[in-house]
């Protein structure tokens, strides 16, 4: 999620959640509402009888709920800036973006993005593990394992942000990530998820057309980010967010989808067009009544129920970013369907 440090009042509230370019109409973060919590770039996991949500914020924000209705704020994953960023990303100040959470080989793995120059590919993705998500458990402790991958300004046309981990049909983990410019990438990981598998095998899954000069890095076109790959039936479904987030009620963020028989694509939309050429079937968009826009979604099967998780810009809350958790269903042709409430 490409963002910038909004204003001192938002930073004091504990989050930096807007685009690189100054935006005057992003509202201040309101007081915490347990029935309608503020969040950005949410991902979710369940342990025992509790759902946990992780999102963008200082040290990675956390929420928990027993019923997906009433939420509690938790302590951030990190109480200080990850040590590895001091050398890898000088100037990084601790606003961690767009985490992903997965339970794998007996541990919870969280992957997270750090960007020292918001809006530019001076960024890296880190990795931490915990045997439990329950802060009251004696075993609860996040252990950081450092950097997985880094993008470098004026070297790379992709950005090391928005990580998502998916297992292929053989159970091999892949990291999906990237944004803008040359789009969304997939790279195979080692079986312990501690690093990229060597030799590195890179695949571009989706991008949007750009008229920019090489290394121009403007945010005016090629607007794609927030990849999430989910296996359902015979297909892998690639969800991606198009257009611009973080502008409150003026956001035009929305989710598109395509599907493939392989985790590395090609991902085709309903019309059969490849997402690598800028295509995608509109899936989740603002309704102009409750939600001005929504995006950066995740999809889960938890206890046999499938969920769509995202943030939406609430019109009633003057464009504040709110948590969306709703049921995910499928049409007769195997395409995902949601009903926003």
C-alpha positions in Angstrom: 0.0 0.0 0.0 1.7 3.2 -1.2 1.2 5.9 1.5 2.7 9.0 2.9 2.8 10.6 6.4 -0.4 12.5 6.4 -0.3 15.1 9.2 1.0 15.3 12.7 -2.5 14.6 14.1 -2.7 11.3 12.2 0.8 10.3 13.2 0.0 11.0 16.8 -3.1 8.8 16.4 -0.6 6.0 15.5 -1.0 5.6 11.7 0.2 6.9 8.4 -2.4 5.9 5.8 -2.5 8.0 2.7 -0.8 8.4 -0.7 2.5 10.1 -1.3 0.9 13.2 -2.6 -0.6 15.7 0.0 -4.3 15.1 0.6 -6.3 17.7 2.5 -9.5 15.8 2.9 -8.3 12.7 4.8 -10.2 12.8 8.1 -8.4 12.4 11.4 -8.7 9.0 12.9 -11.7 9.0 15.2 -11.9 7.5 18.7 -11.9 3.7 18.7 -15.3 2.2 18.0 -15.6 -1.5 19.0 -18.5 -2.0 16.6 -17.0 -0.2 13.7 -13.2 -0.1 14.1 -10.7 1.8 12.1 -8.3 -0.3 10.2 -6.2 -0.3 6.9 -5.0 -3.2 4.8 -6.6 -5.9 7.2 -5.7 -9.6 7.2 -7.3 -12.1 9.6 -6.6 -15.4 11.4 -8.5 -17.4 14.0 -7.0 -19.2 16.9 -9.3 -21.0 19.4 -12.4 -18.9 19.7 -10.9 -15.6 18.8 -10.4 -13.8 15.5 -7.4 -11.6 15.1 -7.0 -8.8 12.6 -3.6 -7.2 11.7 -3.2 -4.0 9.7 -1.1 -1.1 8.7 0.2 1.1 11.6 3.0 1.7 14.0 4.5 -1.7 14.6 1.5 -3.4 12.9 -1.9 -2.7 14.4 -4.0 -5.5 16.0 -7.7 -6.2 16.7 -9.4 -9.2 18.2 -13.0 -10.4 18.4 -15.0 -13.4 19.6 -17.9 -12.9 17.2 -16.7 -10.6 14.3 -19.0 -8.0 15.6 -17.4 -6.4 18.7 -13.7 -5.7 18.5 -10.9 -4.9 20.9 -7.7 -3.0 20.2 -4.5 -4.9 21.0 -0.8 -4.1 21.3 1.2 -3.7 18.1 3.2 -6.7 16.9 6.4 -4.7 17.4 7.1 -2.2 20.2 10.1 -0.8 18.4 11.4 -0.5 14.8 12.7 -3.9 13.5 16.4 -3.8 13.9 17.2 -4.9 10.3 15.6 -1.8 8.9 18.2 0.5 10.4 20.8 -0.7 7.9 18.6 -1.8 5.0 16.2 1.2 5.1 17.8 4.3 6.7 15.1 6.8 7.5 12.3 4.3 8.1 10.3 5.4 11.1 8.2 2.4 12.0 4.9 2.8 10.1 4.6 -0.8 8.9 2.3 -1.5 5.9 -0.1 -4.2 4.8 0.9 -7.4 6.7 -0.1 -10.9 5.8 -0.7 -13.7 8.3 -0.6 -17.5 7.8 -0.4 -20.5 10.0 2.2 -22.9 8.7 4.3 -25.7 10.2 3.1 -25.1 13.7 3.7 -21.3 13.8 2.0 -18.1 12.8 4.0 -16.3 10.2 3.5 -12.6 9.6 5.0 -10.8 6.6 5.1 -7.0 6.6 6.3 -4.1 4.4 8.6 -1.2 5.4 9.1 1.8 3.1 11.7 4.5 3.8 10.5 6.6 0.8 6.7 6.4 0.6 5.6 6.2 -3.0 8.9 4.9 -4.3 10.5 1.5 -4.4 12.8 2.1 -1.4 11.1 -0.7 0.5 11.5 -4.2 1.9 9.4 -7.1 3.2 10.2 -8.6 6.6 9.1 -11.8 8.4 8.3 -12.7 12.0 6.8 -15.8 13.7 4.9 -16.6 16.9 3.7 -20.0 18.2 0.4 -18.3 19.3 -1.7 -15.2 18.6 -3.1 -15.2 22.2 -1.2 -12.5 24.2 -2.2 -14.2 27.4 -0.5 -17.4 26.5 2.9 -17.9 28.1 4.4 -18.9 24.8 3.3 -15.6 23.1 6.3 -13.9 21.6 6.9 -12.4 18.1 10.4 -13.3 16.8 11.6 -11.2 13.9 13.6 -13.0 11.2 14.6 -9.9 9.2 14.4 -9.1 5.5 13.0 -11.4 2.8 13.2 -9.2 -0.2 14.0 -5.5 -1.0 13.3 -3.1 -3.8 15.8 -0.4 -4.7 15.1 3.0 -6.2 16.3 3.4 -9.8 17.1 -0.3 -10.0 13.6 -1.9 -9.7 10.3 -1.3 -11.4 8.5 -3.2 -8.7 8.0 -2.4 -5.0 8.6 -4.7 -2.1 5.3 -4.1 -0.4 1.9 -5.8 0.1 3.1 -9.4 0.8 0.8 -12.3 0.5 1.8 -16.0 1.0 0.0 -18.8 -0.9 0.7 -22.5 -1.1 0.6 -24.1 -4.6 -0.9 -27.4 -5.4 2.2 -29.2 -4.1 2.2 -27.3 -0.8 5.2 -25.1 -1.8 4.9 -21.5 -0.5 5.0 -18.5 -2.8 5.3 -14.9 -2.0 3.0 -12.6 -4.0 3.8 -8.9 -3.7 4.4 -5.6 -5.5 2.6 -2.5 -6.7 2.3 0.0 -9.5 4.8 0.3 -12.4 5.7 -3.3 -13.5 2.9 -4.7 -11.3 2.5 -7.8 -9.1 5.1 -10.5 -8.7 5.3 -14.1 -7.5 8.5 -15.7 -6.1 8.9 -19.2 -4.7 10.0 -19.5 -1.1 12.0 -22.1 0.8 9.8 -24.6 2.7 10.4 -22.9 6.0 9.4 -19.5 4.6 12.6 -18.0 5.8 13.9 -16.8 2.4 13.3 -16.9 -1.3 14.2 -20.1 -3.0 17.4 -20.1 -5.0 17.9 -19.6 -7.8 15.1 -17.0 -7.6 12.3 -17.6 -10.1 10.4 -14.4 -10.7 6.9 -14.2 -12.4 4.8 -11.1 -13.2 1.1 -11.9 -12.5 -0.6 -8.6 -13.3 0.2 -5.1 -14.2 -1.6 -2.0 -15.6 -0.4 0.0 -18.7 1.9 2.9 -18.0 3.0 5.8 -20.1 5.8 6.8 -17.7 9.4 7.1 -18.6 11.8 4.6 -17.1 12.2 5.1 -13.3 9.8 8.0 -13.2 7.8 6.4 -10.4 4.7 8.6 -10.7 1.4 7.4 -9.2 -0.7 8.8 -12.0 -1.1 5.5 -13.8 -0.3 1.8 -13.5 -2.4 1.8 -10.3 -2.4 -1.7 -9.0 -1.5 -3.2 -5.6 -2.8 -5.3 -2.7 -2.5 -8.7 -4.3 -4.1 -11.7 -2.6 -4.2 -15.2 -4.1 -6.8 -17.7 -2.9 -7.3 -21.4 -3.9 -10.9 -22.4 -4.5 -11.9 -25.6 -6.4 -9.6 -26.0 -9.4 -8.5 -22.4 -9.6 -6.2 -19.9 -7.9 -8.0 -16.5 -7.8 -5.9 -13.3 -7.9 -7.6 -10.4 -6.2 -6.0 -7.0 -6.7 -6.8 -3.4 -5.9 -7.0 -0.9 -8.8 -6.9 2.9 -8.7 -6.2 5.1 -5.6 -6.7 4.5 -2.0 -6.3 6.8 1.0 -8.3 9.8 -0.2 -11.2 9.4 2.1 -14.6 9.8 0.3 -12.6 10.8 -2.8 -10.9 7.4 -3.1 -11.7 5.3 -6.2 -10.1 2.1 -4.9 -11.8 -1.1 -5.9 -11.0 -4.8 -6.2 -10.8 -6.9 -9.4 -10.3 -10.6 -9.8 -9.0 -13.1 -12.3 -8.3 -16.9 -12.0 -5.7 -19.4 -13.2 -5.1 -23.2 -12.9 -1.5 -22.3 -11.7 -0.4 -20.1 -8.9 1.9 -18.3 -11.4 -0.8 -17.6 -14.0 -1.9 -16.6 -16.5 -4.8 -15.0 -14.5 -7.7 -14.4 -16.8 -10.8 -12.4 -16.1 -14.4 -13.4 -16.9 -14.0 -12.3 -20.5 -10.8 -14.4 -20.9 -8.4 -11.4 -20.9 -5.1 -11.7 -19.1 -4.5 -9.5 -16.0 -0.9 -9.0 -17.1 -2.3 -6.7 -19.8 -4.2 -4.6 -17.3 -7.4 -6.6 -17.2 -9.5 -7.8 -14.3 -13.2 -8.4 -13.6 -14.7 -5.8 -11.2 -15.5 -7.6 -8.0 -15.9 -5.2 -5.0 -16.5 -1.5 -5.5 -18.0 1.3 -3.5 -21.8 1.6 -3.5 -21.9 5.4 -3.1 -24.2 5.0 -0.1 -22.3 3.4 2.7 -18.9 2.9 1.1 -17.1 5.5 -1.1 -14.5 2.9 -2.1 -12.9 -0.2 -0.7 -9.9 -2.4 -1.3 -6.8 -4.2 -0.2 -8.7 -7.4 0.5 -8.0 -10.8 1.9 -10.0 -14.1 1.6 -10.2 -17.0 4.0 -11.9 -20.3 4.7 -12.3 -20.5 8.5 -14.2 -23.3 10.1 -15.8 -24.1 6.8 -17.0 -20.6 6.2 -15.5 -18.3 3.6 -14.9 -14.6 4.3 -14.0 -11.5 2.4 -12.0 -9.0 4.5 -11.1 -5.5 3.4 -11.0 -1.9 4.4 -13.6 0.5 3.1 -13.9 4.3 3.1 -17.0 5.0 5.1 -19.2 7.9 3.9 -21.0 8.2 7.2 -17.6 8.5 8.9 -16.4 11.2 6.6 -14.1 8.8 4.7 -12.5 7.1 7.6 -11.1 3.6 6.8 -13.2 0.9 8.4 -13.1 -2.9 8.7 -15.2 -5.0 6.4 -15.8 -8.7 7.1 -18.5 -10.3 5.0 -19.4 -13.8 3.6 -17.9 -14.9 0.4 -20.0 -16.9 -2.0 -19.6 -18.3 -5.5 -21.8 -18.2 -8.6 -22.6 -21.1 -10.8 -19.5 -20.4 -13.0 -17.1 -20.4 -10.1 -16.6 -16.7 -9.7 -16.7 -15.0 -6.2 -19.6 -12.9 -5.1 -20.1 -10.7 -2.0 -22.9 -8.6 -0.6 -21.7 -5.5 1.2 -23.7 -4.5 4.3 
